[in-house]
Amino acid sequence: MTFLTLDALSLPAGLAGVFTDIDDTLTTEGAITPDALQALEDLKAAGLQVVPITGRPVGWSAPFAQSWPVDAIVAENGAVALQHTDGQGLHKRYQQDATTRATHFARMQQVLARIERDIPGARRSQDSDERETDIAIDHSEFTQLPQSAIDAVVRLMQSEGMTATVSSIHINGWYGEHDKLAGARWIVRELWGRELDAELDRWVYVGDSTNDQVMFQHFVHSVGVANIRRFEAQLTHPPRYITQAERGAGFAEFTAHLLRHRV
């Protein structure tokens, strides 16, 4: 698989902003590094809109939505958005209504119990108590699952009618039509009253894993941090460009390139 280097990334005039994954894209060893945090600050200082989109739970995402220089964080693969407004605190938005969320939550807990019972070694993620609209199985954060077990979890989720994706650390499953792309479209309408599809070429997406493929597929300006190579054989829709550095350092590298070459 051939990736283009950032030197080949030609940015459009009137760039609107950046969508980015969080785990192993902004973070390194589970924490955001100073260079990645500075990169977010530099993007905002340049007048760009910045929205992380993650498979992490809404509860886990809340402190970052409050403290990071971003317009919002879209959590749980597009289901929930968190926006911090000075003087008004943290505002939470959902794609699904309360009744639908409650029905899906009860059903997902049954699937989660079945996964842990039927697939050897499968364990729910340690952030599961903070999840509202999905479930997650740990495969690389605190538990190491072989690929055969990861595939078995995905098949079981899909057999239960769930959408299933694999991030760099978790296998996520949920009920609903949302995904990272739907979440991006939704938050652009919610925050700015615009249609993302009409301006896709004015946004960049940065990610690191197979669950970023829907974004890589639709964004002309799609960038993978170097650790995306871990999933190279599994990518049907790879990013067009790749950084030299991994994880947070890769995001900082991308940001420096963007700000140097922005039209």
MARGU-335474 format. One line per 3 residues: number of its first residue (from 1); their letters; for each residue x, y negated, z negated of N, C-alpha, C, O. Coordinates in steps of 0.02 Angstrom, whole numbers, plus 50000, padded with zeros to 5 digits. Each point is the difference from the previous one (the first is absolute). Example, Ala and Ser with C-alpha at 12.3 -4.5 7.8 and 13.67 -1.06 7.14 Angstrom:
BEGIN
1> as> 50660:50284:49610:49955:49941:50000:50045:49940:50000:50052:50001:49967 | 49930:49946:50069:50042:49941:49997:49961:49945:49963:50025:49945:49992
//
This chain:
BEGIN
1> mtf> 50042:50059:50000:49958:49941:50000:50044:49938:50000:50047:49995:49960 | 49938:49958:50084:50041:49940:50007:49964:49940:49970:49944:49985:50019 | 50089:49981:49935:49975:49938:49972:50042:49942:50027:50060:50008:50012
4> ltl> 49908:49935:49997:50036:49940:50018:50026:49966:49937:49967:50002:49948 | 50091:49966:50056:50025:49963:49943:49964:49933:49995:49965:49979:50047 | 50043:49988:49896:49967:49935:49991:50024:49948:50051:49964:49953:50014
7> dal> 50096:50056:50013:50024:49952:50050:49954:49997:50061:49999:49950:50035 | 49962:50104:49976:49954:50001:50057:49932:49972:49984:49957:49994:50044 | 50031:49990:49892:49935:49975:49978:49991:49927:50021:50033:49956:49973
10> slp> 49923:50032:50074:49985:49932:50023:49934:49979:49970:49948:50030:50013 | 50054:49918:49946:49941:49978:49963:49960:49950:50039:50028:49959:50037 | 49905:50043:49958:49958:49954:50037:49998:49930:49970:50015:49991:49941
13> agl> 49968:49961:50099:49988:49933:49973:49936:50002:49958:49954:50038:50016 | 50044:49924:49931:49941:49998:49958:49989:50063:49960:49943:50021:49991 | 50111:50009:49985:49995:50060:49959:49955:49987:49940:50008:49949:49965
16> agv> 49944:50096:50022:49952:49990:49945:50026:50027:49934:49995:49966:49949 | 50034:50095:50052:50021:50027:49937:50026:50070:50004:50013:50027:50054 | 49994:50004:49887:50031:50065:49992:49956:50044:49955:49981:49979:49945
19> ftd> 50003:50080:50080:49972:50053:49958:50058:50047:49984:50043:50013:50042 | 49958:50014:49896:50054:50045:49982:49975:50054:49952:49958:49987:49957 | 50069:50072:50050:49992:50052:49950:50039:49979:49938:50040:49953:50002
22> idd> 49949:50082:49942:50037:49984:49938:50052:50054:49984:50060:49986:50001 | 49918:50076:49983:50046:50051:49977:50052:50017:50053:49982:50018:50056 | 50081:49976:49925:50057:50017:50044:50004:49955:50061:50037:50015:50047
25> tlt> 49924:49930:49953:50007:49948:50050:50021:49935:49966:50051:49971:50016 | 49908:50007:49936:50020:49944:49957:50040:50024:49939:50044:49965:49975 | 49941:50096:50002:50031:50024:49939:50057:50048:50014:50005:50031:50054
28> teg> 50039:49975:49897:50056:50047:50002:50003:50034:49932:50005:49968:49948 | 49991:50099:50053:49997:50037:49937:49943:49976:49956:50007:49996:49939 | 49937:49987:50092:49939:49984:49963:49992:49929:49977:49950:49982:49969
31> ait> 50099:49975:50045:49996:49930:49979:50019:49954:50057:50041:50017:50042 | 49927:49924:49959:50019:49952:50051:50068:49970:49983:50013:49983:49942 | 50030:50013:50107:50067:49974:49990:50000:49924:50008:49957:49973:50033
34> pda> 50091:49993:49936:50002:49927:50006:50001:49975:50072:49970:49949:50015 | 50066:50086:50029:50003:49977:50069:49933:50007:50035:49982:49957:50041 | 49980:50095:49944:49934:50009:50030:49951:49948:49973:49959:49973:50037
37> lqa> 50045:50013:49897:49956:49949:49971:50017:49931:50029:49954:49961:50014 | 50110:50025:49995:50019:49937:50030:49975:49996:50072:49981:49946:50023 | 50019:50111:50012:49975:50001:50069:49926:49981:50002:49980:49962:50044
40> led> 49980:50063:49909:49930:49980:49997:49993:49925:49988:49960:49967:50032 | 50080:50007:49923:49999:49928:49986:50019:49960:50062:49971:49947:50014 | 50079:50077:50022:50022:49964:50060:49947:50001:50055:49991:49950:50035
43> lka> 49974:50105:49972:49946:50004:50049:49944:49950:49984:49975:49966:50043 | 50006:50032:49892:49948:49953:49980:50023:49927:50007:49962:49957:50021 | 50100:50031:49962:50027:49932:50007:50001:49977:50072:49996:49940:50014
46> agl> 50009:50108:50032:49999:49984:50072:49929:49991:50026:49991:49988:50060 | 49959:50017:49896:49931:49989:50020:49965:50060:50030:49947:49993:50031 | 50081:50067:49959:49970:50061:50028:49954:50032:49949:50010:49994:49939
49> qvv> 49939:50041:50086:49956:50039:49957:50032:50068:49988:50026:50030:50047 | 49971:49994:49891:50034:50061:49981:49952:50044:49960:49973:49979:49949 | 50015:50082:50076:49953:50046:49967:50031:50070:49997:50004:50033:50052
52> pit> 50017:49991:49890:50017:50070:49993:49938:50044:50002:49947:49983:49973 | 50060:50074:50060:49945:50050:50004:50030:50066:49978:50048:50024:50029 | 49922:50006:49919:50030:50058:49968:49950:50055:49985:49940:49988:49995
55> grp> 50086:50073:49997:49959:50054:49976:49997:50003:49925:49964:50041:49971 | 50073:49916:49996:50000:49998:49926:49932:49977:49974:49962:49967:50037 | 50023:50049:49900:49935:49983:49972:49993:49926:49984:50049:49964:49994
58> vgw> 49889:50015:50000:49985:49930:49986:50028:49979:49932:50025:49944:49993 | 49970:50100:49957:50026:49983:49934:50075:49989:50001:50026:49954:49969 | 50010:50089:50067:50073:49994:50006:50018:49935:50037:50050:49969:49984
61> sap> 49909:50012:50065:50015:49942:50042:49986:49933:49966:50028:49949:50021 | 49930:50050:49928:49977:49937:49971:50056:49954:49977:49999:49941:50016 | 50050:50084:49945:50052:49953:49977:50042:49971:50057:50025:49944:49994
64> faq> 49982:50093:50061:50038:49974:50056:49960:49948:50040:50028:49952:50025 | 49907:50059:49979:49957:49950:50033:50002:49934:49961:49992:49947:50029 | 50017:50058:49906:50002:49939:49958:50068:49965:50003:50003:49939:49993
67> swp> 50050:50098:50018:50067:49970:49993:50039:49993:50065:50044:49957:50004 | 49941:50083:50046:50038:49995:50062:49974:49943:50043:49941:49983:49996 | 50102:49986:50045:49978:49947:50045:49967:50028:50063:50030:49999:50054
70> vda> 49909:50025:49938:49962:50030:50056:49930:49971:49999:49977:49974:49949 | 49988:50031:50108:49932:49975:50003:49950:50048:49968:49949:49978:49972 | 50065:50087:50031:49958:50051:49970:50039:50065:50004:50048:50005:50038
73> iva> 49930:50045:49924:50024:50069:50009:49939:50043:50015:49950:49998:49963 | 50053:50041:50090:49948:50047:50016:50023:50069:49976:50051:50025:50024 | 49912:50004:49930:50020:50062:49967:49957:50059:50023:49950:49992:50034
76> eng> 50071:50068:49945:49963:50061:50012:49983:50009:50074:49944:50017:50018 | 50107:49970:50023:49995:50010:50073:49942:49962:50031:49963:50027:50042 | 50028:49911:49937:49951:49957:50033:49934:49991:49965:49957:49964:50024
79> ava> 50033:50070:49918:49934:50000:49968:49988:49940:49955:49943:49977:49993 | 50110:49996:49976:49994:49948:49949:50051:49945:50014:50056:50015:50020 | 49924:49923:49969:50047:49945:50008:50003:49960:49935:49950:49990:49967
82> lqh> 50110:49988:50016:50011:49958:49942:50029:49934:50022:50050:49998:50036 | 49919:49947:49942:50023:49934:50018:50007:49959:49936:49953:49995:49961 | 50106:49975:50030:50011:49957:49942:49991:49928:50020:50032:49976:50047
85> tdg> 49925:49989:49917:49987:49929:50013:50017:49961:49938:49975:50015:49946 | 50067:49935:50061:50019:49958:49943:49938:49971:49967:49957:49970:50033 | 50038:50039:49902:49944:49974:49962:49940:50045:49998:49955:49990:49959
88> qgl> 50043:50060:50085:49943:50046:50002:50019:50072:49987:49957:50044:49998 | 50108:49970:49994:50021:50067:49985:49998:50046:50060:50006:49979:50057 | 49985:50086:49929:50003:50051:50051:49929:50018:50024:49957:50016:49959
91> hkr> 50033:49980:50106:49935:50016:50030:50005:50066:50036:50046:50010:50041 | 49907:50035:49946:50000:50066:50030:49944:50006:50051:49943:49980:49986 | 50073:50046:50073:49951:50010:50053:49999:50074:50021:50053:50032:50001
94> yqq> 49888:49994:50015:49994:50070:50021:49969:50003:50069:49959:49958:50019 | 50060:50094:50019:49967:50013:50064:49935:50040:49990:49953:49993:50039 | 50044:50048:49908:49940:50041:49987:49961:49971:49941:50028:49970:49955
97> dat> 49905:50039:50047:49960:49975:49945:50007:50044:49938:50028:50055:50005 | 49947:49922:49939:50011:50035:49936:49970:50069:49999:50030:50047:49973 | 49911:49961:50055:49967:50066:50001:50040:50049:50041:50010:50057:49979
100> tra> 50013:49922:50079:50040:50044:50043:50065:50019:49965:50021:50058:50003 | 50011:49894:49964:50062:50014:49965:49990:50052:49945:50041:50045:49991 | 49905:49948:49972:49986:50047:49945:49988:50071:50026:50024:50048:49972
103> thf> 49938:49957:50082:49985:50065:50030:50064:50033:50026:50013:50059:49987 | 50027:49903:50048:50063:50026:50027:50048:50018:49944:50035:50051:50005 | 49968:49909:49942:50046:50013:49946:49986:50068:49968:50046:50039:49988
106> arm> 49891:49975:49998:49982:50063:49968:50019:50059:50045:50026:50051:49976 | 49962:49943:50087:50016:50054:50047:50076:50009:50006:50024:50056:50003 | 50013:49889:49997:50073:50005:50006:50032:50033:49940:50050:50035:50007
109> qqv> 49921:49956:49934:50028:50032:49940:49993:50076:50006:50042:50037:49975 | 49905:49986:50056:49991:50072:50010:50053:50027:50048:50028:50054:49990 | 49985:49908:50063:50051:50021:50049:50069:50000:49966:50040:50046:50010
112> lar> 49974:49903:49951:50064:49995:49965:50011:50061:49955:50054:50029:50000 | 49895:49991:49963:50005:50058:49957:50012:50063:50041:50038:50044:49979 | 49930:49961:50078:50009:50060:50043:50071:50003:50027:50030:50053:50002
115> ier> 49997:49890:50018:50069:49998:50026:50048:50025:49947:50043:50043:50014 | 49951:49931:49925:50045:50020:49947:49991:50073:49981:50048:50033:49978 | 49892:49994:50031:49988:50070:49983:50025:50047:50055:50026:50053:49985
118> dip> 49965:49928:50078:50011:50047:50055:50067:49995:50035:50021:50047:50034 | 50014:49897:49959:50064:49992:50036:50056:49998:49949:50006:49952:49962 | 50036:50098:50037:50054:50004:49950:50045:49938:50002:50023:49979:50053
121> gar> 49989:49993:49888:50045:49943:49994:49968:49933:50011:50030:49949:49984 | 49909:50049:50043:49967:49936:50015:49976:49967:49936:49965:50031:49960 | 50054:49906:50030:49980:49963:49941:49979:49929:50020:50030:49970:50045
124> rsq> 49919:50005:49922:49978:49931:50014:50055:49950:49985:50042:50013:49957 | 49958:49932:50077:50051:49948:49989:49992:49971:49930:49946:49999:49972 | 50110:49976:50001:49998:49972:49933:49961:49935:49997:49983:49977:49945
127> dsd> 50003:49992:50111:49959:49939:50000:49926:50014:50013:49962:49954:50016 | 50018:50109:49978:49931:50019:50019:49947:49965:49958:49946:49985:50025 | 50068:50001:49911:49950:49968:49957:49983:49929:50024:49949:49973:49980
130> ere> 50094:49997:50062:49988:49932:50024:49966:49998:50068:49991:49947:50030 | 49991:50112:49996:49969:50005:50066:49924:49996:49995:49970:50029:49955 | 49999:49936:50092:49927:49993:50001:49967:50030:50061:49943:50020:49997
133> tdi> 50093:49982:50059:49967:50020:50063:50036:50055:50037:49981:50018:50056 | 50072:50011:49914:50034:50056:50032:50031:50045:49947:49997:49986:49941 | 50033:50069:50082:50040:50043:49956:50069:50006:50031:50009:49988:50060
136> aid> 50040:50030:49899:50069:50007:50025:50034:50059:49967:49994:50011:49939 | 50042:50027:50102:50042:50055:49977:50072:49979:50009:50020:49977:50054 | 50020:50031:49894:50071:49982:50002:50039:50053:50039:49996:50059:49985
139> hse> 50042:49918:50065:50044:50049:50034:50074:49981:49995:50043:50043:50013 | 49973:49895:49968:50071:49981:49999:50017:49949:49946:50059:49981:49994 | 49893:49995:49967:50016:49949:49949:50026:50032:49936:50056:49987:49980
142> ftq> 49902:50055:49989:50021:50036:49940:49996:50075:50009:50028:50038:49960 | 49938:49984:50093:49994:50071:50017:50024:50010:50071:49985:49960:50044 | 50053:50093:49967:50025:50015:50067:49960:50058:50029:50004:50056:49975
145> lpq> 49957:49930:50077:49961:50052:50034:50032:50018:50066:50022:49955:50036 | 49982:50109:49981:50024:50019:50067:49950:49979:50053:49941:49988:49985 | 50082:50007:50077:49957:49979:50054:49939:50045:50007:49946:49977:50018
148> sai> 50063:50088:49969:49943:50047:50006:49944:49982:49951:49941:50005:50017 | 50078:49973:49922:49949:49981:49950:49969:49933:50019:49939:49991:49992 | 50101:49962:50034:49973:49936:50023:49948:50013:50054:49945:49971:49999
151> dav> 50072:50071:50049:49953:50016:50054:49937:50033:49973:49945:49987:50025 | 50062:50056:49924:49942:50033:49971:49954:49950:49966:49939:50006:50004 | 50090:49946:49961:49959:49948:49968:49962:49960:50052:49940:49987:49991
154> vrl> 50093:49993:50062:49967:49963:50054:49942:50040:50028:49946:49974:50010 | 50066:50091:50005:49947:50042:50028:49941:50006:49953:49943:49997:50022 | 50070:50010:49913:49945:50007:49952:49960:49935:49997:49939:50002:50000
157> mqs> 50095:49942:49996:49963:49936:50000:49957:49994:50062:49941:49981:49995 | 50087:50034:50063:49962:49994:50062:49942:50049:50002:49947:49984:50028 | 50061:50075:49943:49945:50049:49999:49942:49976:49957:49944:50022:50008
160> egm> 50071:49932:49946:49948:49970:49957:49972:49936:50030:49962:49964:49967 | 50056:50022:50095:49973:49941:50035:50036:49936:49984:49974:49946:50015 | 50085:50058:49955:50036:49940:49980:50049:49978:50056:50021:50041:50040
163> tat> 49995:49896:49961:50057:49976:50037:50061:50014:49958:49999:49988:49940 | 50055:50037:50091:50061:50016:49963:50061:49971:50035:50006:50006:50061 | 50037:49962:49902:50063:49973:50027:50057:50016:49953:49990:50013:49941
166> vss> 50070:49986:50086:50060:50015:49961:50046:49939:50001:50022:49977:50053 | 49992:49996:49887:50047:49945:49994:50068:50028:49983:50011:50060:50001 | 50036:49895:49982:50067:50024:49982:50001:50036:49933:50048:50035:49985
169> ihi> 49899:49956:49974:49999:50031:49934:49937:50040:49984:50002:50047:49960 | 49941:49936:50072:49936:50030:49982:49963:50026:50061:50011:49979:50057 | 49943:50067:49930:49949:50020:50048:49935:49968:49976:49977:50016:49945
172> ngw> 49994:49940:50094:49939:49965:49980:49940:50027:50037:50005:50017:50059 | 49938:49987:49907:49938:50021:50031:49943:49956:49976:49998:49979:49943 | 49954:50008:50103:49943:49958:49982:49941:50013:50046:50007:50031:50053
175> yge> 49935:49945:49926:49940:50000:50041:49987:49930:50026:50002:49951:49962 | 49985:50043:50101:49988:49935:50030:50039:49993:50065:50044:50039:50015 | 49938:49910:50023:50031:49989:50066:50061:49955:49996:50032:49989:50051
178> hdk> 49984:49985:49891:50055:49952:49995:50068:50035:50005:50007:50059:49985 | 50042:49903:50037:50070:50019:49999:50039:49934:49997:49971:49947:49991 | 50095:50057:50018:50039:49938:49994:49980:49949:50053:49998:49940:49987
181> lag> 49988:50083:50074:49981:49954:50053:49933:49968:49985:49991:49939:50008 | 49960:50102:49971:49934:49972:49983:50007:49951:49942:49966:49949:49998 | 50079:50067:49954:50011:49954:49945:50030:49934:50022:49984:49947:49974
184> arw> 50062:50057:50075:50030:49939:50027:49948:49957:50035:49997:49940:49991 | 49961:50092:50051:49948:49963:50035:49952:49968:49950:49981:49942:50007 | 50001:50095:49941:49953:49977:49950:50028:49940:49961:49964:49951:49990
187> ivr> 50099:50052:49989:50026:49946:49959:50010:49936:50040:49994:49945:49973 | 50022:50061:50092:50006:49941:50042:49932:49965:50007:49996:49939:49999 | 49950:50101:50007:49933:49970:50001:49982:49970:49933:49973:49945:49997
190> elw> 50042:50091:49949:49981:49978:49933:50035:49935:49980:49969:49955:49974 | 50096:50041:50039:50039:49943:49976:49999:49941:50048:50000:49942:49978 | 50001:50072:50088:50010:49946:50047:49945:49994:50053:50002:49956:50042
193> gre> 49949:50089:49956:49944:49996:50046:50020:50011:50073:49968:49972:50045 | 50084:50068:49966:50025:50012:50068:49996:50074:50016:49992:50041:49955 | 50014:49975:50110:50000:50069:50022:50072:50020:50016:50031:49972:50046
196> lda> 49994:50077:49917:50070:50021:50009:50013:50024:50071:50053:49986:50027 | 49900:50050:50002:50012:50028:50067:50013:49945:50052:50032:50013:50051 | 49944:49927:49937:50011:49945:50047:50069:49970:49993:50021:49960:50042
199> eld> 50015:50059:49904:50065:49970:49988:50052:50051:49978:50049:49982:49966 | 49942:50080:50053:50046:50053:49980:50072:49985:50019:50047:50017:49964 | 49962:49950:50094:50067:49986:50023:50033:49943:49961:50058:49983:50014
202> rwv> 49906:49988:49939:50028:49946:49958:50016:50025:49929:50013:49960:49955 | 49985:50105:50036:50015:50030:49935:50056:50052:50008:50009:50029:50054 | 50027:49983:49892:50050:50054:49997:49978:50048:49945:49976:49979:49948
205> yvg> 50034:50087:50064:49989:50049:49947:50065:50035:49985:50037:50019:50046 | 49978:49990:49889:50061:50034:49978:49980:50059:49956:49961:49992:49953 | 50066:50067:50062:49983:50059:49961:50056:50051:50000:50054:49988:50025
208> dst> 49931:50072:49945:50053:50049:49992:49978:50072:50005:50041:50045:49989 | 49895:49969:50026:49976:50068:49991:49946:50018:50051:49979:49959:50041 | 49999:50104:49955:49949:50024:50047:49933:49966:49990:49961:49995:50048
211> ndq> 50024:49983:49891:49936:49967:49990:49999:49928:50027:49950:49965:49994 | 50106:50013:50034:50003:49935:50033:49989:50005:50076:50002:49950:50035 | 49986:50111:49989:49997:50010:50072:49943:49962:50034:50008:49975:50056
214> vmf> 49935:50019:49911:49944:49964:50030:50020:49926:50011:49977:49969:50048 | 50065:50005:49909:50024:49932:50007:50054:49996:50054:49999:49954:50042 | 50047:50093:49958:50051:50002:50052:49968:50005:50069:50024:49969:50048
217> qhf> 49922:50069:49957:49967:50011:50064:49969:49936:50027:50002:49988:50061 | 49970:49970:49895:49961:49943:50024:50038:49934:50001:49981:49954:50035 | 50073:50041:49926:50037:49938:49998:50059:50002:50049:50043:50044:49995
220> vhs> 49957:49910:50052:50055:49996:50048:50066:49989:49963:50051:50028:50017 | 49946:49930:49932:50059:49984:49960:49999:50044:49937:49981:49976:49946 | 50038:50087:50061:50001:50047:49944:50072:50018:49984:50040:50015:50045
223> vgv> 49976:49983:49891:50069:50010:49977:50001:50054:49947:49959:50000:49953 | 50087:50046:50053:50012:50049:49948:50065:49985:49964:50051:49986:50032 | 49948:50015:49901:50064:49997:49964:50036:50067:50013:49967:50050:50015
226> ani> 50099:49951:49977:50040:50055:50026:49981:50068:49972:50009:50051:50033 | 49964:49951:49906:49981:50064:49971:49940:50032:50034:49980:50056:49982 | 49990:49910:50068:49947:50032:50041:50028:50061:50035:49962:50045:50019
229> rrf> 50103:49959:49990:50029:50057:50035:49987:50066:49963:50002:50053:50030 | 49984:49943:49906:49982:50060:49962:49940:50035:50030:49994:50061:49998 | 49960:49899:50031:49938:50027:50028:50000:50002:50077:49948:50010:50031
232> eaq> 50111:49981:49998:50004:49991:50072:49966:50056:50039:49964:49987:50048 | 50045:50075:49931:49972:50057:50036:49924:50003:49995:49968:50034:50040 | 50004:49932:49910:49928:50003:49989:49962:49940:50029:49939:49996:49993
235> lth> 50097:49958:50038:49969:49939:50024:49973:50008:50071:50038:50010:50047 | 49896:49987:49960:49969:49996:50065:50003:49929:50026:50008:49988:50060 | 49985:49964:49895:50003:49929:50017:50054:49967:49958:49986:49977:49945
238> ppr> 50075:50021:50079:50055:49970:49962:49999:49924:50005:49966:49972:50044 | 50070:49994:49912:50008:49928:50008:50043:49986:50062:50040:50042:50021 | 49952:49899:50007:50039:49984:50059:50072:49980:49981:50047:50015:50038
241> yit> 49961:49953:49904:50066:49975:49980:50019:50031:49933:49957:50023:49962 | 50108:49977:50023:50023:50029:49937:50056:49956:49972:50041:49972:50038 | 49961:50023:49896:50054:49963:49967:50061:50045:49991:49995:50061:50006
244> qae> 50061:49909:49979:50060:50038:49984:49999:50023:49927:50024:50055:49984 | 49947:49904:49973:49999:50016:49928:49934:50035:49982:49951:49995:50036 | 50050:50040:49908:49942:50035:49976:49961:49959:49948:50028:49955:49968
247> rga> 49909:50061:50025:49957:49976:49946:50002:49924:49992:49997:49964:50051 | 50008:50011:49888:49996:49928:49990:50053:49961:50037:49987:49945:50024 | 50073:50083:49981:50053:49967:50038:49981:49996:50074:50017:49951:50034
250> gfa> 49948:50099:49991:49977:49998:50069:49948:49947:50011:49999:49966:50052 | 49955:50026:49899:49950:49947:50006:50034:49931:49999:49980:49956:50037 | 50070:50036:49920:50036:49936:49997:50037:49987:50066:50002:49944:50024
253> eft> 50026:50109:50005:50034:49994:50065:49950:49977:50054:50015:49955:50039 | 49927:50077:49962:49948:49981:50048:49980:49927:49991:49994:49963:50049 | 49995:50016:49889:49978:49931:49986:50052:49950:50023:49983:49949:50030
256> ahl> 50079:50065:49956:50053:49954:50022:50001:49993:50076:50008:49945:50026 | 49982:50111:50009:49998:49998:50073:49940:49959:50023:50006:49958:50045 | 49936:50055:49925:49938:49964:50020:50010:49925:49992:49983:49961:50045
259> lrh> 50043:50018:49898:50006:49928:49986:50054:49967:50043:49995:49941:50015 | 50055:50097:50005:50051:49973:50044:49974:49989:50071:50019:49953:50034 | 49936:50092:49988:49979:50001:50070:49928:49977:50010:49974:50003:50056
262> rv> 49993:49976:49891:49931:49978:50006:49995:49940:50048:50038:49952:49995 | 49914:50051:50050:49989:49946:50049:49957:49946:49968:49985:49950:50032
//
